[in-house]
Amino acid sequence: MASLTIRKLDDAVKTYLRLRSARNRRSVEEEVRVILRELIEGREEPLTPFSAPPAPSTAPTPQRTGALPEASVTLIIGGGIAAYKSLDLIRRLKERRVEVRCVLTKAAQQFVTPLAVSALSHERVYTDLFDPQSEFDAGHIRLARDCDLIVVAPATADLMAKMANGHADDLASAILLATNRKILLAPAMNPLMWNNAATRRNLAQLQRDGVVLIGPNSGEMAEAGEAGVGRMSEAIEIANAAERLLRPPVPRPLAGKRVLITAGPTHEPIDPVRYIANRSSGKQGFAIAAAAQAAGAEVILVSGPVDLDDPAGVTVKHVESARQMLEQVQTALPADIAIFAAAVADWRVANEGEQKLKKTEVGMPPLQLVENPDILATISKLTDKRPPLVIGFAAETEHLIDNAKTKLARKGCDWIVANDVSPATGVMGGDRNTVHLISRNGGEIAVDSWPVMTKEQVAIELVARIARSVTDKSLEPAS
Ligand SMILES: Cc1cc2nc3c(=O)[nH]c(=O)nc-3n(C[C@H](O)[C@H](O)[C@H](O)COP(=O)(O)O)c2cc1C
């Protein structure tokens, strides 16, 4: 069987191979194997890249699609007894959908074999800085940067000393010096080594450099009869710490708060088949419900008839008329925050027909309108169950700010979100909104005008303001 020395290939071929393997995150040798396999299977990539090689990505981290793992770690295994725990760490990281590429120091190979590490990580294992195959495309730089996090476990006293002093005389230390990624260290060593003044100095330097530490724990050492601080953290602890760095917890400022929201139009029946309605789509209220839920709140959404999917994680009560909406709102109390975004019909038909109204010789049947209950005013004026923060919406077609200020005073709510719904704005049923947040500021009424935003952005901004006011224990929105 013929063997191929990549170093002896033409420059153009080498360039192509280098760029293609870097793009596909494979070693050059693996890339050649893939190309040959594709050729045999008749699905090779077009060869045009020989003349115009694909541009290398300038982004430090390649974009990942949903099918690929969500994060990747370069795991550096140092030469300590605890190296055996790193085999479990690989498994724990992979369980968390983290891709793991491993680097073993020379000393680490005395404790675990590259074969075992490779079998568990399902990846090639890297051991040598001067490996012609991986260094052909500056492999140590790729290992240093083509990942989201570097984990050193076990971090030996020696590796910590090298890091603190900027050494780069082997693959592990060169990667640690060349990286611009966060580094998580899991030290493991004898308590005397851990407490040695040199290790203390190195540790202090590494912490100043922004390196994150997990452990060491205290307990029995491998050496018979010795105990103290120096045991490497358990694999699960290290995997959890890595996950916290890879996927920081999303802030949930409304956790523990109950938020009641109304949305959409109401349908006021004329007879069993006809009703009076308005053009509200419900999009703004639904977006607020989704944003409040994402902020950690328990959300109850009372919605009129809309053509929208229920937001995930939100309790939705579907209603038709204003009276049904009020009933569901009252049932949902108590709440910490109430946001009335529904476009509730002001009137309903008093003489609702029990049967379908017919055309008559004498002309149109007279429709008598009566006022609907005012949900915003009713809840704002409650004495017992009034939510501490009540927010109304004012959809106006003229004198927007003045009408909204009047509404704030008349209804007794805390904030009004005023939006211009005249047909030219396209707000009703549209995806964007221009709003003004009107609130009481001491004795004054403050107006904060926001730029044109999508309804989702308006929702996120409103929820952020609510979160700030809840934290500040003040009902005033920050301007
Ligand atoms: C049996 C044995 C166990 C060792 N365990 C540790 C250890 O737990 N922590 C440590 O810092 N060094 C330990 N060492 C010393 C390291 O292997 C040594 O300092 C080595 O140079 C580290 O290389 P590395 O940092 O490149 O992996 C151990 C040595 C031996 C022989």
The ligand as a Tripos MOL2 file, in Angstrom:
@<TRIPOS>MOLECULE
LIG
   31    33     1     0     0
SMALL
NO_CHARGES

@<TRIPOS>ATOM
      1 C1          2.7500    8.8200   41.1450 C.3       1 LIG1
      2 C2          2.8140   10.3110   40.9130 C.ar      1 LIG1
      3 C3          1.7230   11.0580   41.2270 C.ar      1 LIG1
      4 C4          1.7540   12.4510   41.0530 C.ar      1 LIG1
      5 N1          0.6410   13.1600   41.3760 N.ar      1 LIG1
      6 C5          0.6920   14.5100   41.2470 C.ar      1 LIG1
      7 C6         -0.4300   15.2800   41.6110 C.ar      1 LIG1
      8 O1         -1.4790   14.7840   42.0230 O.2       1 LIG1
      9 N2         -0.3470   16.6120   41.4490 N.ar      1 LIG1
     10 C7          0.7720   17.2140   40.9820 C.ar      1 LIG1
     11 O2          0.7810   18.4520   40.8930 O.2       1 LIG1
     12 N3          1.8380   16.4960   40.6100 N.ar      1 LIG1
     13 C8          1.8290   15.1610   40.7300 C.ar      1 LIG1
     14 N4          2.9280   14.4320   40.3630 N.ar      1 LIG1
     15 C9          4.0910   15.1120   39.8060 C.3       1 LIG1
     16 C10         3.8510   15.4350   38.3350 C.3       1 LIG1
     17 O3          3.5890   14.2490   37.6130 O.3       1 LIG1
     18 C11         5.0700   16.1310   37.7710 C.3       1 LIG1
     19 O4          5.2390   17.3730   38.4220 O.3       1 LIG1
     20 C12         4.9750   16.3250   36.2860 C.3       1 LIG1
     21 O5          6.1270   16.9950   35.8300 O.3       1 LIG1
     22 C13         3.7850   17.1250   35.9280 C.3       1 LIG1
     23 O6          3.7560   17.3170   34.5630 O.3       1 LIG1
     24 P1          2.5950   18.1060   33.8570 P.3       1 LIG1
     25 O7          2.3000   19.2620   34.7110 O.co2     1 LIG1
     26 O8          3.1640   18.4950   32.5370 O.co2     1 LIG1
     27 O9          1.4720   17.1690   33.6960 O.co2     1 LIG1
     28 C14         2.8960   13.0640   40.5210 C.ar      1 LIG1
     29 C15         4.0060   12.2550   40.1890 C.ar      1 LIG1
     30 C16         3.9490   10.9090   40.3810 C.ar      1 LIG1
     31 C17         5.1410   10.0820   40.0240 C.3       1 LIG1
@<TRIPOS>BOND
     1     1     2 1
     2     2     3 ar
     3     2    30 ar
     4     3     4 ar
     5     4     5 ar
     6     4    28 ar
     7     5     6 ar
     8     6     7 ar
     9     6    13 1
    10     7     8 2
    11     7     9 ar
    12     9    10 ar
    13    10    11 2
    14    10    12 ar
    15    12    13 ar
    16    13    14 ar
    17    14    15 1
    18    14    28 ar
    19    15    16 1
    20    16    17 1
    21    16    18 1
    22    18    19 1
    23    18    20 1
    24    20    21 1
    25    20    22 1
    26    22    23 1
    27    23    24 1
    28    24    25 2
    29    24    26 1
    30    24    27 1
    31    28    29 ar
    32    29    30 ar
    33    30    31 1
@<TRIPOS>SUBSTRUCTURE
     1 LIG1         1 GROUP 0 **** ****
